[in-house]
Structures are given as structure tokens and as C-alpha cells.
Amino acid sequence: MGRRRARLVQGNNPKLGDQLRYRIAKAELDLHGKTVAQAERAVRNFLQRIAHHHPAEVVRIITGRGTNSEGEPVLGPALERQLGELSEFVSEWQRAIDGGSYLVRLK
């Protein structure tokens, strides 16, 4: 479980600015090496479990930048779509400026 802080560049709420930036992640999920299907299952289970035990906390999901993907990165875009669909768990999210991780505030 990391205690890193990340600079943020985009997310589901443009008014946020850097508000999530200064939050320390309660837990982390690393998706490196997973397929999109595996990552989607892992993200849903992770967010559901953490939201149940730690509502309103911030978690980090690591996708990597996609530099080892054939062609375009796949996990980042898939995660962004999924975060939009998981509104029962996700309050807001931001992608870090490194392009390889996301901070997610749970409901």
C-alpha cells in the first residue's frame, strides 16, 4: 500500500483541480499485466470492498502508461469508462500527471 501523492491532470469533475492531489490513498490496486477483462473484474471487486469498509476514502488504481501495449494503451481508457459506470461506488476520480495511475474518491 503506497503513500505517494500524485499530480493530477484530468478526471470526471473539472472543478476539482488538485483537490485529490493532497489526499493519501487508503489502498492501491495495481493492474499491470492484466487484460481489460481481468482489470475490470479486479477494479469492481476492489472498489466494492473498499467502499463498503472505508466510505469517502481515496484509493489509487495503477494502470501503467501503456508503453508495453501493442498499439494504443488499453487499461487507462477502459478504467476511465468503468469509473463512469460505477457511480454507485465512485464519487470522483482524477488521472495522475504521470499518466499511469488514478486517484478515486469513494462514496
Sequence and secondary structure as in RCSB ss.txt:
>XXXX:A:sequence
MGRRRARLVQGNNPKLGDQLRYRIAKAELDLHGKTVAQAERAVRNFLQRIAHHHPAEVVRIITGRGTNSEGEPVL
GPALERQLGELSEFVSEWQRAIDGGSYLVRLK
>XXXX:A:secstr
       EEEES GGGTTGGGG   S EEE TT  HHHHHHHHHHHHHHHHHHSTT EEEEE   STTSSSS  H
HHHHHHHHHH TTTEEEEEEETTSSEEEEEE 
